[in-house]
Amino acid sequence: MPLPSIAGQEESRALFSRALANNSLPQSILIHGPAGVGKERLGLWLAQMIVCPAREGGEPCRACSACRMVERLEHPDVHWFFPLPRPDGASTPEKLGERLEEMRAEELQRWREAPLRVAEHEKAPAHFLAAVRTIQRIASKRPAMGSNAVFVIGDAELMVPQESSQEAANAFLKLLEEPPPAATIILTSSQPGALLPTIRSRVFAVRALPVPAEELTRLLVEGKVAPPELAAKVVERARGSVRRAIRAIAEVNGAPDSERAAGRELLIAALTSGAVARLAAANSRAPSGGRSTLAGELDSLGLWLRDLAAVCAGSREQVADPEALPLLDRAVSRRGVTAEAVVRSMGYVTEARALALGNVNPQLIVADLLAKLQKELIGEAAAAGSAR
């Protein structure tokens, strides 16, 4: 099954099209923006533009062999890398590299079979040094078909310092410092501030925006993810994120949305007096690892807070999920939560998310964040009091 057509991102696509037409496309690019809005799909679209010999009107032709191979994730000069969990039994760097390539091939096949899906892993994924070495090795070779090779590196923030990942980031930096002349490198990130400053300084940054509601609805219907009625129902809750829309559809169909549920539990802990709830939430996390999982949960908490701010401001119609209104109404009526406190709390969540992508204990992150949110949302005295 080919990749779905790209949704939204008209401004970024126009920018890239003009740069290609003028032969001024930067060799190293960072596409950043909110989680789940299609940054990697935009990177693959740009890769398709680069290798398409018949592009016109600011779009790839989608009819030539190069375009068709990109959409089938089979083009030998378009290389898509994404974080993967560390495989068991890879005792040497060579074996780790081989096993990661096997896992990447397996994951690419899953994308071919179900292009609109949310990748799930039992262990926290990352970009390991062995994978960066593979990228360096491929980039040092001549392109197989055309004159350019393109590398799309998803969730590049997962090369931040933790275990061996610092080495991965530094190795990747060397590739950016001396890129092969025939290679275009496209990084994507929903947390660009977590990238090494030396990496950020060597890329041309372009922001991807949330997908408009009508475009997101079209994508879900055309991709046969949901019928029109269900697609329209979840679009507002998704807030421009393809990933959140797919998770919401799965939840409607009976599969729990673990990130949304975790965000709800964090909000409840922040609205509960005393230390018991916040410490229980902190201790439920592993003391290490799980960076992307915690980051996703904090993204969900941010969305819950956004809806809480809407209720505080008297704009209940702006709440994405009406089923969340009872919880949010209680927070306002019983706890006296204010919109100003919620906005300040969202800033704390942003700071915690950046820490979650670094080498910081997840339990400490959650405990500290919830202590700050309790003081903001329900007051310092209630935060220090007994749970109720």
N, C-alpha and C positions, 0 to 999 in steps of 0.2 A: 504494500500500500504506500503510495507516495506521501511526502510531507503535505500537510494542509497548506492552503494558500495563506500568505501572511496577513495578519489582521492589524490595522492601525499603523502607527509609526510613519505617517506620510512625510512629516518634516524631516525626519532622519533619513528616510529613503531618498527624498529629493536632494538632501545635502550630499549623500554618497554618490548619487547619480551625476550631479554637477562635477564633483571631484573626479570621477572616472572620465567624464567627457573632456575635462581639462587636463587629464593626466597628472592630477595633483592629489590623488588619494594617499593619505599617510600610510606608511608601511606598518605602523603599530597603532592599534585603535583600541579604545576602551568604551564599551557600551554599558552604561550603568543606569540604574533606575529601580523602581519598586520590584519586589519579588513577584515572579510569575507573570510579568506583562509581555513576555515573548522576546527577551533580549537575545537568547541563543538562536531563536528562529530568525530574528533580524540579522544576526551574524551569518547564518547559513544563506539567507537571501543575498547578502552582500557577497558572500563567496560565490554564489550562483552568478551574480552580475559580473564578477571578475573573470570567471572561466567561460562565460557565454560568448561565443564569437559573433552572435547575431543580435545582441541587445539593442533595443531602440525604444524611444519614448520614455526613457528612464526606468525601464523594466527589463528583466531577462526575458528571452523569447519563450522559454518553457517548452519549446518544441525540438530543439537540437539535442544531439546525443549527450552533450555535456550537461545541459539543464536537466534532462531526464535522469541522468546518473546522480546528480546532486540531490534531486528530490527522492531518489531511492536510497540515498546515503551510501552510494557505491562509487562515487567519483574518486579515482586514485590520487587526485591532487587536492582534494578537500578533506581535511582531517579534523574531526570533531572529538575533542577530549573533554571529559567531565569528571568530577571527583567520584571516586569509588572507595568502598571499604577495603581495608587491608586484608588480603587473602591469607588464609591459614596455610602453614606449611611452606611458605616462601622463605627459605633459610638464608639465601644469598641475594645480593642485589640483582644478579642475572635472573634468578628464578622469580624474584618479585616482579621484574620487568616483564618477563614472559607471561606470568599469571595475570598481571594487570591488563596486558594486551588481549589475552583470552577473554577476560571479563568484559573488556570494552567491546569486543566483537559480539559477545552475547547480548550486551545491553543495546548495541546498535540494532541487532536483529529484533529485539523487543520493540524498539521504536519503529522499525519498518512494519511490524505487525499491528501496532497500535500507536500511531503518531501522537494522538492526543491522550496522554496518560501522565500520571505523576509517578516519578521514580520513587521506589521505596526500598530501603536497605535496613537490615537488622542491626548493622553496626554503622557508626558514623563514617561518612565518606570524607576523603581528602585527596589532594594532589600530592603524590609522593615523588621523591627524588627520582625513583626509577622511571616514572612516567615522563618526567621532564627530560630525562636522558633519552627516552624514546623520541620525544618531540625534536630534540637537538639532532638526533641521528637522521630522522626523516628530512628535516629542514636542510641538512647538509648535502642532500642528493638533488639531482636535477629533477624537475617536474616530469611526470610520466607521460602526460598527454599534451599539455599546452606549454605556455611560457611562464605560468605562475602557479605556485602552490599556496593554499590558504589554510591557516590553522585557527580554529574556533575553540577557545578555551573557556568553558563554562564555569561559573562560580569561582572565579580566580581568587577571591578572598580566602579560599580554603588552602592557599599556600602561605598563610600567615604563620608566625612562630608557634610551633607546638610539635614536640617530638622531632621527627625528621623533616617536618614541613619547612623549617627555616632554611635548610639546605636546598629544598625544592625551589623556594622563592629566589634564593641567591643564584641558583643555576639558571633559572628562567631569566633573571636580570641580565646575565651574560648574553643570552640569546637576543634580548632587546637591544643591548649595547652594540652588538655586531650581527645584525640580522642578515641572513643570506639575501642577495639581491633579488632573487625570484620568489621570495616568501612574503606573504602578508599575514600579520598576526592580529587576531581579533580576540580581545579579552572581554568577558562579561562579568558584571558584579552587581549585586544589590546592596553591597556595603563597601563602596570604593575607598572609604577612609581606613578600612582594615588592610588594604594593600600596602606593601612597603612603599614609603615615600619615593624611593629611587625608581620603583616601577611606575608609579603614577606620573613621575616627571618625564617619562620617556614614551608616553602614549598620548594620542589625540582623543580627548574625551567627548562622547556624544551621549546625551540623555535620552533614554527610551521612556515613553509616557504610558500611563494606563490606557488600555484599549477601550475606545468608545463603546457604549452599550450596544448600539446596533451592529457594530462590527463583531463584538464578542458573541452576540446572539447568532449571527450568521455563521461564525466559525463553529460553534457548538452544533448547530443544525446540519451544516454541510459535512461536518466530520462525523455525523451520526452518533454524537455523544449523548444527545438529548433531543426529544421532539420540541417543536417550537414553544409549546405552552410551558414545559419545564425549563427550557433555556431562558425564556423571558422571566421566569420566577426567580432564578438564581442570579441573574446578571447584576441586579442592584447590590445584592449581598457581596458579590465578588469584587466590586469596586475596581473594575478594569483589569483584574488579574485572571488570566486563563487558568492558572493553577488553582486558585481559590474557587473558580466556577466549577472545575472538574471535581474538586473535593466536595463542594456543596451538592452537586448532582449525585455523587456516590452516597452522601449522607441521606438525601431524600430517598434513595433506593435501598436504604437499610444498612449501609456501611458507615460506621462512626468516623467522624472527622477528628482525628486525634489531636491535631494542632489547635483546632477551634475549642475542643473540650479542655485542653490544657490551658489555653488563654482564659477561658471562663473560670477555671479553678484558681488561677492566679489572681484574677479580679476579686473573686469571693474572699480569698485570703487577705487581700489588701483592704477589704471592707469589714474585716472581722477584728474585733478588739483583742489586744494582747499578743503575746509572742507565740502562742501554741500553733496557730494556723500558719503563720509565716515560716516557722521552723520546720513544721511538718512538710510544707511544700518544698523547702530547701533540701531537707534530708531525703526526699523521694527521688532526688536526682543523684546520678553517679558522681563521685568526686572528680572525675576526669573524663575527657572524651565527650562525644555527643554535641559538638559545637554547632553543627548545622541544625540538629533537632531543637536545641534550646533557642537558637536564633529564630526558627520558624514559630515556636511557641510564643516568643516575645513579639513577633510580628502580629500574631493573633491577638495577644493582649492589647497591642496598640489599636487594633480595630475595635475591640470591645470598648476601650477608652474613648475612641472617636464617637461611637454610638452613645456612650454615657454623656459626653459633652453635648451632643445634640439634644438629649433629654433635658439636661440642665438648662439649655438655652431655650427650652420650650418648642423645639422643632422635632417632635416625636416622629413626624412623617419622614425625617431624614434617616431614621434607623434602618439599617440594611435588612435586618431579620426581625420581623414583628414578634416572633416567638421570644426574643430576648427582652422585650419591653417589661415584663413583670420584674425581672431582676434589676433592671436599670431604674425603673420607677421606685422600687424599694430603696435603692441606694440614695436617691434624691430625697424621698419623703421621710425616711427614717434616719438617715445619716446626715442629711443636710449638705450633701456634696455640691460644690459649686463648679461652674464651667472653668473658672480661672484655675482652680486646684487641679482639674482634670488636664488642662493644657500643660501645666507644670509637670504633672505626672508623666505625660507623654514624652517630655524631654528626658526624664529619668529612664524611661524604657529604651529610648534611642541610645543613651549612654551604655545601658546594660547590654544591649545587642552588640555593640562594638566590642565590649569586653568578652562576650560569649564567643566571638570569633578569634579571640586571642588565647594565650596560655594562662587562663584564669580559672580557678576552681568554680564549676557551675553552682555548687551549693552556696558558696560565698556570694556569687552574683545574685542568686535568687533571694537569699536572706537579706542582703543589703538593699536590693531593689524594693522588696516588700516592706521593709522598715520605712523607707522613704515614702512609699505610696501611702502607707497607713497614716503617717503624719500629715501628708498633704490632703488626703481624702476624708479622714475621720477625726483628725486632730491628734496632737501629741499625747494628751492625757489618755484618750481612748486607746491609742496604739500601745501605751505602756500598761494598760489595765488588764484585767483578766478576760479571757475569751468568753464570748457569749453568743 
